[in-house]
Amino acid sequence: MQSFFAPAAMLLALAGSAAQAQVQIEVSKITCEQYLLFKVADPRDIAIWLSGYYHGKAGTTVFETQAFKDESEKLTSYCRGHLQQPVMQAVETLFKRGQ
């Protein structure tokens, strides 16, 4: 019996810690510096979220992998020179979105 309960207890402990690990992030407040230095999350994860956000606003479900890679590199390069600018503002400046 003890061998059954030990894994079950571990699963419950893991489930509890996973629920506590959830964090909400206000993406519009992430600066380029935070983006570049992994202070909020992996920049690639943020770039993927941004891509989905702007594609959703545009009503498109097309994801072009090479365009995503190119735009992510442009954003990274731009952010190096604009550390205090919000990353969403950088995206809108670079790609003229949201206008």
C-alpha positions as CSV (number, residue, x, y, z in Angstrom):
1,M,0.0,0.0,0.0
2,Q,2.7,2.4,0.9
3,S,4.2,2.3,-2.7
4,F,0.8,3.5,-4.1
5,F,0.5,6.5,-1.8
6,A,4.1,7.8,-2.2
7,P,3.7,8.6,-6.0
8,A,0.2,10.0,-5.4
9,A,1.6,12.3,-2.7
10,M,4.3,13.4,-5.0
11,L,1.8,14.2,-7.8
12,L,-0.3,16.2,-5.4
13,A,2.8,18.2,-4.3
14,L,3.8,18.9,-7.9
15,A,0.3,19.9,-8.9
16,G,0.2,22.3,-6.0
17,S,3.5,23.9,-6.8
18,A,2.6,24.2,-10.5
19,A,-0.6,26.1,-9.7
20,Q,1.4,28.5,-7.6
21,A,3.9,29.1,-10.3
22,Q,1.4,30.9,-12.6
23,V,2.3,34.5,-13.1
24,Q,0.4,37.2,-15.0
25,I,2.5,39.7,-17.0
26,E,1.3,43.0,-18.4
27,V,3.1,42.8,-21.8
28,S,2.5,46.4,-22.6
29,K,4.9,47.4,-19.7
30,I,7.8,45.2,-20.7
31,T,10.7,47.4,-21.8
32,C,13.2,46.5,-24.4
33,E,15.9,46.1,-21.7
34,Q,13.7,43.6,-19.9
35,Y,13.0,41.8,-23.2
36,L,16.7,41.6,-24.1
37,L,17.9,40.5,-20.6
38,F,15.4,37.7,-20.0
39,K,14.1,39.7,-17.0
40,V,10.4,38.7,-17.6
41,A,10.6,35.7,-19.8
42,D,12.6,34.2,-22.7
43,P,12.5,36.8,-25.5
44,R,11.5,34.2,-28.0
45,D,8.4,33.4,-25.9
46,I,7.5,37.1,-25.7
47,A,8.1,37.4,-29.5
48,I,5.8,34.5,-30.1
49,W,3.1,36.1,-27.9
50,L,3.5,39.4,-29.7
51,S,3.2,37.7,-33.1
52,G,0.0,36.0,-32.0
53,Y,-1.4,39.2,-30.6
54,Y,-0.8,41.3,-33.7
55,H,-1.9,38.5,-36.0
56,G,-5.1,38.2,-34.0
57,K,-5.7,42.0,-34.2
58,A,-5.2,41.7,-38.0
59,G,-7.6,38.8,-38.2
60,T,-5.0,36.5,-39.8
61,T,-4.2,32.9,-38.9
62,V,-1.1,32.7,-41.2
63,F,2.2,32.2,-39.5
64,E,5.3,32.7,-41.7
65,T,8.2,31.1,-39.9
66,Q,10.9,33.0,-41.8
67,A,9.1,36.3,-41.5
68,F,8.8,35.7,-37.7
69,K,12.5,35.0,-37.5
70,D,13.4,38.1,-39.5
71,E,11.0,40.3,-37.5
72,S,12.3,38.9,-34.2
73,E,15.9,39.8,-35.2
74,K,14.9,43.3,-36.2
75,L,13.1,43.8,-32.9
76,T,16.2,42.6,-31.0
77,S,18.4,44.9,-32.9
78,Y,16.1,47.9,-32.5
79,C,15.7,47.2,-28.7
80,R,19.5,47.4,-28.2
81,G,19.3,51.0,-29.1
82,H,16.1,51.8,-27.2
83,L,16.4,50.1,-23.9
84,Q,13.7,52.1,-22.0
85,Q,11.1,51.9,-24.8
86,P,8.2,49.5,-24.2
87,V,8.7,46.4,-26.4
88,M,5.1,46.7,-27.8
89,Q,5.8,50.3,-28.8
90,A,9.0,49.1,-30.5
91,V,7.0,46.6,-32.5
92,E,4.5,49.2,-33.6
93,T,7.3,51.6,-34.6
94,L,9.2,48.9,-36.5
95,F,6.3,47.3,-38.3
96,K,3.7,50.2,-38.3
97,R,1.1,48.0,-36.6
98,G,-1.8,49.3,-34.7
99,Q,-2.2,52.5,-36.7
